[in-house]
């Protein structure tokens, strides 16, 4: 009898074992923007869950998409900006992540719980949001700069040759469109030509086009002006106090990045576990303190550093809110136009 | 074993290798270059179009007419120029280095060859980042010049074509030194002694004896530097500040940000065709010279 019991138990164990192993894969492949997640937080997630996180990075939505569409990347979690989320849903590149049923869903602050690109939060969960503006060194400026894109597109002599633009064709095109008073999604060839001419006139004054290493480039004084995301500015300013941030009056980009699970992900449960982990106020606060960007989680405010709370570049003052334009999905005709402009600029 | 079978078996591995790693990928790329681009990246596998090749020279204007577009020709011309300059620079630095190396004692020669190949042990990306730290404003070079009380700093070299040139020359130098060194090493030393005995001075020995005998090494080095130089991507991107595109960056952009695979594949084939034509022309000339002798 006992022998038979042992036999049965062993058989059951053997049968159960493979299924168990499958359910508990201990890996997570995270594909995120460069310098956008505190390593200490990933360590803590690993310690709490026993899941090993592998981090890989990209510097534009487009290059992330290119890598996903090439196939076989095996990423479990990527962090696209709103319009890109919409496009990925439309193209059938995403798996539903059921963020609404997660325990920490309740922490998402309105209006981020019902964004235009994914109204029911079926596919995506918010991470950070921020703005694109101009960061410059007040120690270099001979007088106070105006709050216009003009300062970077038609720079004063002291900034010529010392300014950097993001190597993100969407951001550069949008900034030029705002300055010239065009729609940022324009597909009008004449407006495209005007944007190209503006960028070509600016080019001799540009030292480098780059969307990675921006914090260090500003902090080291390698450039005196940078088209910059506000969190990068915040982190650079901590090292170089004379830096200042401009919300251009012609309008600028307000963007929000989101966690999504791409099709082809192998560790879906772990990805969901990670999303829920990041919706926790404590973790979101820690991430904000590292990235310098605002998050969307209620209850994380108290955990933010004083410097972050006090920075008007991060906590946009009410009178600047009108200048922010939520980024949206542009039609394909616009993507073609801005690509043409970008290539001709660099020819 | 029958001779025919024997031949098949012996040729098998090499054929398989070439087929699997050369012909198959190239055929796939050639096929992709004739396809239509997918609406949001990728390709439509069943829709053919010559758009990718037309796009290299033409674009559609407002009236939907095809007009000449020289953007890509500019980028190709710049790449050829920069690859050419890199070849000349590596030659200028590489030939004297190889000459000096070849006339050392055998033990020292081994050590020197080893030293030349040391940079290969680290990733090219890391080496380019190192150059960024050296060349950037307030970087190592500026610091050194200041410490030595020399005029100059800040030099502002990083993110200029100079920086790209320095990066490319540095990256490709070993490819120039090694083939030249091999040619030099093989020269019969008695020929040089004979030239001296017959009254030639150092320059004449170099010009009339050493240089002609190292011609194959020089040609090999030039090809090994020029062709990869055409497709160089990392140095222009990191050290040149991504201001002026090169062929490598253009192709990378088509498969990356622009997600235009057919055009990227077509560009790669235009480049391949140009390189093959150049090599063919070189081979023809070489053969004719041989025939003249």
Boltz contact constraints between the chains, C-beta under 6 A:
constraints:
  - contact:
      token1: [A, 62]
      token2: [B, 257]
      max_distance: 6.0
  - contact:
      token1: [A, 63]
      token2: [B, 256]
      max_distance: 6.0
  - contact:
      token1: [A, 63]
      token2: [B, 257]
      max_distance: 6.0
  - contact:
      token1: [A, 66]
      token2: [B, 256]
      max_distance: 6.0
  - contact:
      token1: [A, 66]
      token2: [B, 259]
      max_distance: 6.0
  - contact:
      token1: [A, 69]
      token2: [B, 41]
      max_distance: 6.0
  - contact:
      token1: [A, 69]
      token2: [B, 42]
      max_distance: 6.0
  - contact:
      token1: [A, 91]
      token2: [B, 40]
      max_distance: 6.0
  - contact:
      token1: [A, 167]
      token2: [B, 242]
      max_distance: 6.0
  - contact:
      token1: [A, 189]
      token2: [B, 62]
      max_distance: 6.0
  - contact:
      token1: [A, 207]
      token2: [B, 159]
      max_distance: 6.0
  - contact:
      token1: [A, 208]
      token2: [B, 159]
      max_distance: 6.0
  - contact:
      token1: [A, 208]
      token2: [B, 241]
      max_distance: 6.0
  - contact:
      token1: [A, 209]
      token2: [B, 242]
      max_distance: 6.0
  - contact:
      token1: [A, 222]
      token2: [B, 136]
      max_distance: 6.0
  - contact:
      token1: [A, 222]
      token2: [B, 137]
      max_distance: 6.0
  - contact:
      token1: [A, 339]
      token2: [B, 258]
      max_distance: 6.0
  - contact:
      token1: [A, 343]
      token2: [B, 71]
      max_distance: 6.0
  - contact:
      token1: [A, 344]
      token2: [B, 71]
      max_distance: 6.0
  - contact:
      token1: [A, 346]
      token2: [B, 245]
      max_distance: 6.0
  - contact:
      token1: [A, 347]
      token2: [B, 71]
      max_distance: 6.0
  - contact:
      token1: [A, 347]
      token2: [B, 74]
      max_distance: 6.0
  - contact:
      token1: [A, 347]
      token2: [B, 75]
      max_distance: 6.0
